[in-house]
Amino acid sequence: QAQLVQSGGGLVQTGGSLRLSCAASGRITNIRTMGWFRQAPGKEREWVATITSGGRAMYAQAVEGRFTISRDNAENTVYLQLNSLKPEDTAVYFCKFTIFGRDDAWGQGTQVTVSS
């Protein structure tokens, strides 16, 4: 199973910015989509953003206009730029790859905390 390694995250004040990264360990071919999810304490995991192999980006309404997803296909890496952060963005963020013919791959999660 493909393994994803996340980096970035941390503690930031309201209105601040962070950048998350997620890279596949080893070479993976046929990646369909790369995406981000998040899970706040006591809540279910929710979808945040997805980018297709063709570069089409889609966002949850809660983050539209503030977050930007991008990918580097050569490096099998996906990024999430988080701007204008709000306390309600506090959560553990997970990356996810969907891959043709293989199970989905998830990152280990990284904490984002936004202080008010």
N, C-alpha and C positions, 0 to 999 in steps of 0.2 A: 504494500500500500504506500502511496506517495506520502511523504512527510513535508509539512509546511512549518517554517520557522518564522515567528513574528518578532518584530522589534518596534521600538517607539513607545508612545504612551507616556503616562505620568500624571503629575499634578499641575494644573494651570488655573488661573483666575478667569472669572467670567469675561468673555470677549476675547480671550486668548486663542492661540492656535497650537496645533500639534500635527505631527505627521506619523502615520503608521506605515510599516512595511511588512510584507509577507513574501517570503521566497521559498521556492520548492528546493528541497535538498536532493541533489542528483538531477539528471536530465529526465524530463517528462515530456512526452509528445502528446498531441491531440487534446490539449486543454481547450475546453469549450468556453466556459465562463469563469471569471474570477469575481469574487464578491466579498462583502463584509456584512457581518451580523453583530448584534450587541445584546447583552443581557444585563439588565439592572437588578439590584438586589430585590428578591421577592417577586420578580416578573419573569415572564417567558422570554426566550430568545426571540429577537425580532430582526427582520431584514433591514439593512441600511442602504446598500448600494450594490450594483452589479455592473460589470463591463464585459461585453462579448468579445469573442476572438477578433471581430471586425472593428472593435473600438467603440461600439455604441454603449453609452453609459446611461444607467437608470438609477433613480434615487427614490427613497421613501420621502413622503411629503414633509416629514418632520425635519429633514436635513437638506432638502432641496435648496440650492442657492448658497449654502454654507459649506458643504462638504464637496470634495472633488475626488473621484476615483480615477486612477490611471494604471496602465500596465506596461511592462517591458517584456515583450514576448521572447526576446532573445535570452533574457535572464530569468524567465519564468517567475516574474515578480509583480506583485500588485501593490499599489500605494493607496492610501486614503489621507487626503489633506483635510484637516478639520479646522475650520475658521469660525470666528464669532461663536465660540463655544458657550453653552449655557449649562447651568447646574443639572438640568434634566438630561444632558448628554452623558452624565456619569454612568459608566457601565464597564463591563468587561467586553472588549471587542474581539471578535473572531473572524479570521479570513476563511474562505472556502473556495476550493477549485472543483469544478465539475469536469470530468475527463471522459472522453469516449471510451467505452468498453471497460471502464474501471470504476470502483467505488469513489464516491466523493471524498475529497481530502479536506481536513480541517486543521487550522492552526491551533496552537496551545492556549491562545487567549492572552490579551494584554489589558491592563487596567488603565482606564482614563477617568480621572477625577477632576471635576470642575468645581472650584470653590466660589461661593457667592460673595 
